[in-house]
C-alpha cells in the first residue's frame, strides 16, 4: 500500500529514474551537515535538505521531514554529497562505561517489559 504522498511518478522524477544512491555513505543515523546555502534554481528537495541541515541532522529525520522514503532521500543526499554541498558524519561508538551498548540481558528485560504493556 502506498501513502498518499508517495506518487511513483514523482519519486521517479525526483531521482532521475535511479533506484540506488551513488554512494554507500548513508545509513539511518548518519548525520548530514550543509556546507552552503541553497542556490537559485536548485531542486526544491535539495534546497530543503540544505536548509534543514544547517545543524547535524540524521538521514531518517531528513526523510521524515521531506515525507519521502529513506531510499529516495539517500539518493538526493548522494547528489548533494557528490556536489560538495553537504558533509556526512557517522556516529562514534566509544568503549567507555557510559557510552557502551547495553548487554543482551538488559535488552531482553526491556523487551519483556514492552510486551507486558
VOPABA-225815 format. One record per residue (C-alpha): residue number from 0; residue in three letters; chain; x, z, y. Coordinates in steps of 0.2 Angstrom, whole numbers, plus 5000, padded with zeros to 4 digits. Example, Ala and Ser with C-alpha at 12.3 -4.5 7.8 and 13.67 -1.06 7.14 Angstrom:
BEGIN
<marmi = 0 | vexnu = ALA | kolkol = A | c1 = 5062 | c3 = 5039 | c2 = 4978>
<marmi = 1 | vexnu = SER | kolkol = A | c1 = 5068 | c3 = 5036 | c2 = 4995>
END
This chain:
BEGIN
<marmi = 0 | vexnu = UNK | kolkol = A | c1 = 5000 | c3 = 5000 | c2 = 5000>
<marmi = 1 | vexnu = UNK | kolkol = A | c1 = 5007 | c3 = 4995 | c2 = 5017>
<marmi = 2 | vexnu = UNK | kolkol = A | c1 = 5005 | c3 = 5006 | c2 = 5033>
<marmi = 3 | vexnu = UNK | kolkol = A | c1 = 4995 | c3 = 4998 | c2 = 5047>
<marmi = 4 | vexnu = UNK | kolkol = A | c1 = 5011 | c3 = 4996 | c2 = 5057>
<marmi = 5 | vexnu = UNK | kolkol = A | c1 = 5021 | c3 = 4988 | c2 = 5043>
<marmi = 6 | vexnu = UNK | kolkol = A | c1 = 5017 | c3 = 4970 | c2 = 5046>
<marmi = 7 | vexnu = UNK | kolkol = A | c1 = 5028 | c3 = 4960 | c2 = 5034>
<marmi = 8 | vexnu = UNK | kolkol = A | c1 = 5030 | c3 = 4945 | c2 = 5046>
<marmi = 9 | vexnu = UNK | kolkol = A | c1 = 5035 | c3 = 4957 | c2 = 5060>
<marmi = 10 | vexnu = UNK | kolkol = A | c1 = 5048 | c3 = 4965 | c2 = 5049>
<marmi = 11 | vexnu = UNK | kolkol = A | c1 = 5055 | c3 = 4948 | c2 = 5043>
<marmi = 12 | vexnu = UNK | kolkol = A | c1 = 5056 | c3 = 4943 | c2 = 5062>
<marmi = 13 | vexnu = UNK | kolkol = A | c1 = 5065 | c3 = 4959 | c2 = 5067>
<marmi = 14 | vexnu = UNK | kolkol = A | c1 = 5078 | c3 = 4957 | c2 = 5054>
<marmi = 15 | vexnu = UNK | kolkol = A | c1 = 5080 | c3 = 4938 | c2 = 5055>
<marmi = 16 | vexnu = UNK | kolkol = A | c1 = 5075 | c3 = 4937 | c2 = 5036>
<marmi = 17 | vexnu = UNK | kolkol = A | c1 = 5089 | c3 = 4949 | c2 = 5030>
<marmi = 18 | vexnu = UNK | kolkol = A | c1 = 5084 | c3 = 4962 | c2 = 5017>
<marmi = 19 | vexnu = UNK | kolkol = A | c1 = 5100 | c3 = 4972 | c2 = 5017>
<marmi = 20 | vexnu = UNK | kolkol = A | c1 = 5112 | c3 = 4978 | c2 = 5031>
<marmi = 21 | vexnu = UNK | kolkol = A | c1 = 5129 | c3 = 4970 | c2 = 5033>
<marmi = 22 | vexnu = UNK | kolkol = A | c1 = 5137 | c3 = 4987 | c2 = 5032>
<marmi = 23 | vexnu = UNK | kolkol = A | c1 = 5136 | c3 = 5002 | c2 = 5020>
<marmi = 24 | vexnu = UNK | kolkol = A | c1 = 5140 | c3 = 5014 | c2 = 5034>
<marmi = 25 | vexnu = UNK | kolkol = A | c1 = 5122 | c3 = 5022 | c2 = 5034>
<marmi = 26 | vexnu = UNK | kolkol = A | c1 = 5113 | c3 = 5034 | c2 = 5024>
<marmi = 27 | vexnu = UNK | kolkol = A | c1 = 5098 | c3 = 5045 | c2 = 5029>
<marmi = 28 | vexnu = UNK | kolkol = A | c1 = 5109 | c3 = 5059 | c2 = 5038>
<marmi = 29 | vexnu = UNK | kolkol = A | c1 = 5122 | c3 = 5048 | c2 = 5046>
<marmi = 30 | vexnu = UNK | kolkol = A | c1 = 5122 | c3 = 5052 | c2 = 5064>
<marmi = 31 | vexnu = UNK | kolkol = A | c1 = 5122 | c3 = 5037 | c2 = 5077>
<marmi = 32 | vexnu = UNK | kolkol = A | c1 = 5128 | c3 = 5038 | c2 = 5095>
<marmi = 33 | vexnu = UNK | kolkol = A | c1 = 5125 | c3 = 5025 | c2 = 5108>
<marmi = 34 | vexnu = UNK | kolkol = A | c1 = 5141 | c3 = 5018 | c2 = 5116>
<marmi = 35 | vexnu = UNK | kolkol = A | c1 = 5132 | c3 = 5008 | c2 = 5130>
<marmi = 36 | vexnu = UNK | kolkol = A | c1 = 5116 | c3 = 5006 | c2 = 5139>
<marmi = 37 | vexnu = UNK | kolkol = A | c1 = 5103 | c3 = 4993 | c2 = 5134>
<marmi = 38 | vexnu = UNK | kolkol = A | c1 = 5106 | c3 = 4976 | c2 = 5141>
<marmi = 39 | vexnu = UNK | kolkol = A | c1 = 5093 | c3 = 4965 | c2 = 5149>
<marmi = 40 | vexnu = UNK | kolkol = A | c1 = 5085 | c3 = 4953 | c2 = 5136>
<marmi = 41 | vexnu = UNK | kolkol = A | c1 = 5090 | c3 = 4964 | c2 = 5121>
<marmi = 42 | vexnu = UNK | kolkol = A | c1 = 5078 | c3 = 4965 | c2 = 5107>
<marmi = 43 | vexnu = UNK | kolkol = A | c1 = 5066 | c3 = 4979 | c2 = 5111>
<marmi = 44 | vexnu = UNK | kolkol = A | c1 = 5070 | c3 = 4989 | c2 = 5095>
<marmi = 45 | vexnu = UNK | kolkol = A | c1 = 5089 | c3 = 4988 | c2 = 5099>
<marmi = 46 | vexnu = UNK | kolkol = A | c1 = 5086 | c3 = 4994 | c2 = 5116>
<marmi = 47 | vexnu = UNK | kolkol = A | c1 = 5075 | c3 = 5009 | c2 = 5110>
<marmi = 48 | vexnu = UNK | kolkol = A | c1 = 5089 | c3 = 5014 | c2 = 5097>
<marmi = 49 | vexnu = UNK | kolkol = A | c1 = 5102 | c3 = 5014 | c2 = 5111>
<marmi = 50 | vexnu = UNK | kolkol = A | c1 = 5090 | c3 = 5024 | c2 = 5122>
<marmi = 51 | vexnu = UNK | kolkol = A | c1 = 5086 | c3 = 5037 | c2 = 5108>
<marmi = 52 | vexnu = UNK | kolkol = A | c1 = 5104 | c3 = 5039 | c2 = 5103>
<marmi = 53 | vexnu = UNK | kolkol = A | c1 = 5112 | c3 = 5045 | c2 = 5119>
<marmi = 54 | vexnu = UNK | kolkol = A | c1 = 5114 | c3 = 5061 | c2 = 5108>
<marmi = 55 | vexnu = UNK | kolkol = A | c1 = 5118 | c3 = 5060 | c2 = 5090>
<marmi = 56 | vexnu = UNK | kolkol = A | c1 = 5103 | c3 = 5055 | c2 = 5080>
<marmi = 57 | vexnu = UNK | kolkol = A | c1 = 5101 | c3 = 5054 | c2 = 5061>
<marmi = 58 | vexnu = UNK | kolkol = A | c1 = 5096 | c3 = 5037 | c2 = 5054>
<marmi = 59 | vexnu = UNK | kolkol = A | c1 = 5080 | c3 = 5045 | c2 = 5047>
<marmi = 60 | vexnu = UNK | kolkol = A | c1 = 5075 | c3 = 5051 | c2 = 5064>
<marmi = 61 | vexnu = UNK | kolkol = A | c1 = 5078 | c3 = 5034 | c2 = 5071>
<marmi = 62 | vexnu = UNK | kolkol = A | c1 = 5067 | c3 = 5025 | c2 = 5058>
<marmi = 63 | vexnu = UNK | kolkol = A | c1 = 5053 | c3 = 5038 | c2 = 5061>
<marmi = 64 | vexnu = UNK | kolkol = A | c1 = 5053 | c3 = 5036 | c2 = 5079>
<marmi = 65 | vexnu = UNK | kolkol = A | c1 = 5053 | c3 = 5017 | c2 = 5078>
<marmi = 66 | vexnu = UNK | kolkol = A | c1 = 5039 | c3 = 5018 | c2 = 5065>
<marmi = 67 | vexnu = UNK | kolkol = A | c1 = 5050 | c3 = 5007 | c2 = 5053>
<marmi = 68 | vexnu = UNK | kolkol = A | c1 = 5055 | c3 = 5008 | c2 = 5035>
<marmi = 69 | vexnu = UNK | kolkol = A | c1 = 5073 | c3 = 5016 | c2 = 5034>
<marmi = 70 | vexnu = UNK | kolkol = A | c1 = 5079 | c3 = 4999 | c2 = 5026>
<marmi = 71 | vexnu = UNK | kolkol = A | c1 = 5074 | c3 = 4989 | c2 = 5041>
<marmi = 72 | vexnu = UNK | kolkol = A | c1 = 5081 | c3 = 5002 | c2 = 5053>
<marmi = 73 | vexnu = UNK | kolkol = A | c1 = 5098 | c3 = 5001 | c2 = 5045>
<marmi = 74 | vexnu = UNK | kolkol = A | c1 = 5098 | c3 = 4983 | c2 = 5047>
<marmi = 75 | vexnu = UNK | kolkol = A | c1 = 5095 | c3 = 4985 | c2 = 5065>
<marmi = 76 | vexnu = UNK | kolkol = A | c1 = 5108 | c3 = 4998 | c2 = 5066>
<marmi = 77 | vexnu = UNK | kolkol = A | c1 = 5121 | c3 = 4987 | c2 = 5057>
<marmi = 78 | vexnu = UNK | kolkol = A | c1 = 5118 | c3 = 4974 | c2 = 5070>
<marmi = 79 | vexnu = UNK | kolkol = A | c1 = 5122 | c3 = 4986 | c2 = 5084>
<marmi = 80 | vexnu = UNK | kolkol = A | c1 = 5137 | c3 = 4993 | c2 = 5074>
<marmi = 81 | vexnu = UNK | kolkol = A | c1 = 5145 | c3 = 4976 | c2 = 5072>
<marmi = 82 | vexnu = UNK | kolkol = A | c1 = 5142 | c3 = 4973 | c2 = 5091>
<marmi = 83 | vexnu = UNK | kolkol = A | c1 = 5151 | c3 = 4989 | c2 = 5095>
<marmi = 84 | vexnu = UNK | kolkol = A | c1 = 5136 | c3 = 4996 | c2 = 5104>
<marmi = 85 | vexnu = UNK | kolkol = A | c1 = 5135 | c3 = 5012 | c2 = 5093>
<marmi = 86 | vexnu = UNK | kolkol = A | c1 = 5146 | c3 = 5023 | c2 = 5083>
<marmi = 87 | vexnu = UNK | kolkol = A | c1 = 5142 | c3 = 5032 | c2 = 5067>
<marmi = 88 | vexnu = UNK | kolkol = A | c1 = 5147 | c3 = 5050 | c2 = 5061>
<marmi = 89 | vexnu = UNK | kolkol = A | c1 = 5144 | c3 = 5056 | c2 = 5044>
<marmi = 90 | vexnu = UNK | kolkol = A | c1 = 5141 | c3 = 5075 | c2 = 5042>
<marmi = 91 | vexnu = UNK | kolkol = A | c1 = 5156 | c3 = 5085 | c2 = 5037>
<marmi = 92 | vexnu = UNK | kolkol = A | c1 = 5155 | c3 = 5097 | c2 = 5022>
<marmi = 93 | vexnu = UNK | kolkol = A | c1 = 5167 | c3 = 5112 | c2 = 5023>
<marmi = 94 | vexnu = UNK | kolkol = A | c1 = 5170 | c3 = 5124 | c2 = 5009>
<marmi = 95 | vexnu = UNK | kolkol = A | c1 = 5168 | c3 = 5140 | c2 = 5020>
<marmi = 96 | vexnu = UNK | kolkol = A | c1 = 5156 | c3 = 5153 | c2 = 5014>
<marmi = 97 | vexnu = UNK | kolkol = A | c1 = 5143 | c3 = 5149 | c2 = 5027>
<marmi = 98 | vexnu = UNK | kolkol = A | c1 = 5144 | c3 = 5131 | c2 = 5025>
<marmi = 99 | vexnu = UNK | kolkol = A | c1 = 5144 | c3 = 5129 | c2 = 5007>
<marmi = 100 | vexnu = UNK | kolkol = A | c1 = 5129 | c3 = 5122 | c2 = 4997>
<marmi = 101 | vexnu = UNK | kolkol = A | c1 = 5119 | c3 = 5135 | c2 = 4988>
<marmi = 102 | vexnu = UNK | kolkol = A | c1 = 5121 | c3 = 5137 | c2 = 4969>
<marmi = 103 | vexnu = UNK | kolkol = A | c1 = 5109 | c3 = 5130 | c2 = 4957>
<marmi = 104 | vexnu = UNK | kolkol = A | c1 = 5101 | c3 = 5147 | c2 = 4953>
<marmi = 105 | vexnu = UNK | kolkol = A | c1 = 5096 | c3 = 5149 | c2 = 4971>
<marmi = 106 | vexnu = UNK | kolkol = A | c1 = 5089 | c3 = 5131 | c2 = 4972>
<marmi = 107 | vexnu = UNK | kolkol = A | c1 = 5079 | c3 = 5135 | c2 = 4956>
<marmi = 108 | vexnu = UNK | kolkol = A | c1 = 5072 | c3 = 5151 | c2 = 4963>
<marmi = 109 | vexnu = UNK | kolkol = A | c1 = 5067 | c3 = 5141 | c2 = 4979>
<marmi = 110 | vexnu = UNK | kolkol = A | c1 = 5058 | c3 = 5128 | c2 = 4968>
<marmi = 111 | vexnu = UNK | kolkol = A | c1 = 5049 | c3 = 5140 | c2 = 4958>
<marmi = 112 | vexnu = UNK | kolkol = A | c1 = 5043 | c3 = 5149 | c2 = 4974>
<marmi = 113 | vexnu = UNK | kolkol = A | c1 = 5037 | c3 = 5132 | c2 = 4982>
<marmi = 114 | vexnu = UNK | kolkol = A | c1 = 5027 | c3 = 5128 | c2 = 4966>
<marmi = 115 | vexnu = UNK | kolkol = A | c1 = 5019 | c3 = 5145 | c2 = 4967>
<marmi = 116 | vexnu = UNK | kolkol = A | c1 = 5012 | c3 = 5142 | c2 = 4984>
END
